[in-house]
Amino acid sequence: MKHKGAEDLPESVLRGVGGSPGVVFATVYRVHAEAAPCVDRVVNPGEINLEIERFKTAVDETRVQIDLIQEKVRHAIGQADATIFDVHKLVLDDSAFYEETIRKIERDRMSAEGALQAVTQRYGEVLSTMEDEYLRERAADIKDVARRVLSNLAGEKTHVLDGLREKSIVVAADLSPSETASLQRDQVLGFVTDVGSCTSHTAIMARALGIPAVVGLGDVTRRVETGDKILMDGTEGVVILNPSAATLKKYDTLARQRDSIQSGLAGLRNQPAITRDGHRVVLSANIELVEEVSEVRKAGAEGVGLFRSEYLYIASRNLPTEEEQLVAYQGVASLLAPDPVIIRTVDLGGDKFASSLNLPSEINPFLGFRAIRFCLAQPAIFKTQLRAILRASAHGKVRIMYPMISNVGEVIRANLILEECKGELRLEAIPFDEHIEVGVMIEIPSAAITADIISKHVSFFSMGTNDLVQYTLAVDRVNDRVAHLYEPTHPAVLRLMKMTIDAGHARGIWVGVCGQMAGDPLMTHLLMGLGIDELSMAPAALPAVKEMIRSVTLEQATLLAEVALREETAAGILSHCRELMARVAPEILELVK
């Protein structure tokens, strides 16, 4: 699209992923991709030590720069968002990454630039194939760190956004976390990128900064130039080129409506999640860092329904000790007391790995050695974590949850190891909650089908709907060729969920959901009608879900679920959900459509 005469061009709509909500109409500032430095150079034997020193110096300079950026983010938007750059530091401090680069310089006589790019490419390719969206996005962290080191090797100190002179929408193939964090906040009205997802750091930083973002557009950088005018909607994930006067008026009205709705939702923080006929649903938050506790409180959550403990393992060169884990678990438990904290035992393997474990690669890791299977095969590692969790239970209301359960035997074995840990702590006179609740994640169809058997050995169920949908439908949701088959409202999925809920309630235990369905307002009434007792989600999703609960009666939700369980197609079930939502909470429908 050319700037001159743009008003004569037809309106064009591009659809991507909503990274951060908000509507903006402004001028484009397009960031051109930086050319990679020339690296096809073989160094002489006498230059090898010099290249190694160049690399080490550039790494040290990069570490200082990241410290400065992190401090800037901490002061600007808070500690929780500044922890993004802990991952960057871990890349720099990772001995395998660091030493592999040096080995390439020594063994292959590559320049520092060439060796670093080769190692970065290998790591990036491995992470890019991961099933877990969060870990796939971490490939961008490695590239960001490498780009900074390469810039320091080249002696470059300029920034890609240095040319920004007026308030604009930044359009780029991608923006690294450090680039995003270093921007002039008063000049950037929005982000638009070719690549990325809602878990990319561009999106995370945009949400933290309160700046609208649309990511994953594919080729927007080829469609616009600096100086063009575009309209972007970070809620719907839409970018409109050459918007008409009618379109601008429509989106201006829509933006005002959304702002009004969000302002109203903020007032729900201290209101209970109770239906119009008095039925209460517990709303909890999903977190992975102690620093996120402030967001849990801010959102009005009733505790943590899922504390992902993997970060402690992934973000460390060595396996975390009992004391190190205790600090994290106790920190969350004491800050949230008397509200509960459910700590999921480590879910490593599959697409989550700790460099210190050196786990062998598998042909199909998602059906392999992971989660509870790994823990039961490594009892010493498992016991270290269980002891830390038990000790933390003396400082708040802590619950334990085992992931990836496929049969009752795994639950029984895990509980026996837990009892061993309790016995050890008693002998050591270390206090813990003798009546700590233990639950399991229901995310494999075999667990849902045998939930009545498993329920005899636990205090609660929490359904991980992301994996439950994936395993039930045999669909890789990040495979573009089959992603359309990933349907949370598929009748088979709903029947497995209903089976689990009924089995739990028959045994007198509560049942929750901690997958993406829990934080989707469109699913709230359906989950309530199926009989869910607790919903756990990202803190930001909680206000809209609470409003959905408060907008309906339990009778209406139950009727919706009964209709849905008779429906033959996922699309039909989704349509019934939309119909009820349109009747009782049309304003929330405006936020999700």
Number of C-alpha atoms within 10 A of each C-alpha: 15 13 14 9 8 14 15 8 13 10 13 12 12 15 18 22 23 24 32 28 24 24 24 23 20 18 19 26 25 25 20 15 12 8 6 11 13 9 15 10 12 14 17 10 11 8 15 21 13 14 22 19 14 17 25 17 15 20 22 13 15 24 19 12 14 18 16 13 18 23 15 15 24 15 10 15 15 15 16 17 21 22 15 18 20 14 17 24 18 16 18 20 15 15 13 14 17 17 11 15 25 26 14 19 26 20 10 14 20 24 28 28 26 22 23 24 20 16 19 20 15 11 15 19 12 12 21 17 14 19 18 15 18 17 19 22 21 20 21 22 24 23 18 19 25 23 20 21 26 23 18 19 21 13 10 11 8 9 10 15 18 10 10 16 11 13 17 25 29 23 25 21 21 23 26 19 23 23 15 21 23 18 15 13 15 9 14 22 22 29 27 34 28 19 20 25 22 20 16 27 25 31 30 20 25 22 19 17 17 16 22 26 35 34 31 22 22 15 14 23 21 12 11 19 19 18 16 22 22 19 24 30 26 26 22 21 23 22 26 19 23 22 21 16 8 9 14 16 12 11 17 14 11 17 18 11 15 19 13 12 16 15 11 12 17 14 10 18 16 11 12 18 26 20 21 14 11 11 16 17 20 18 27 30 31 25 23 16 18 17 18 18 24 14 16 22 16 14 22 22 29 21 26 27 28 25 23 17 21 18 17 19 22 20 19 16 16 13 18 18 14 17 14 13 22 22 15 19 27 22 18 27 29 19 16 22 14 14 16 20 27 25 26 22 22 26 23 24 23 19 19 22 19 19 17 13 14 8 13 8 11 12 7 9 16 15 11 14 19 22 22 23 19 18 21 18 12 11 13 12 17 20 19 18 25 26 22 22 29 26 23 26 26 18 21 23 20 29 26 24 22 24 25 20 22 22 17 19 11 17 22 14 12 21 16 12 17 20 13 15 19 21 12 13 16 13 8 9 9 12 15 21 18 11 8 15 15 20 25 25 25 30 26 23 23 16 22 28 19 16 23 20 15 25 23 14 15 18 20 22 28 28 27 22 22 16 21 24 27 21 18 18 17 13 18 18 20 15 11 9 10 12 13 12 17 20 19 22 22 23 20 19 22 21 17 23 26 20 17 26 25 20 24 23 18 12 15 13 18 20 25 26 26 23 23 16 21 28 26 15 25 23 20 23 28 27 24 25 20 23 22 26 20 22 29 29 25 21 24 15 16 28 24 26 25 27 23 24 24 24 18 21 19 22 15 15 23 18 15 22 24 13 14 26 19 10 16 12 16 19 14 16 23 19 14 17 22 18 14 18 22 14 12 16 20 14 18 21 18 15 18 12 9
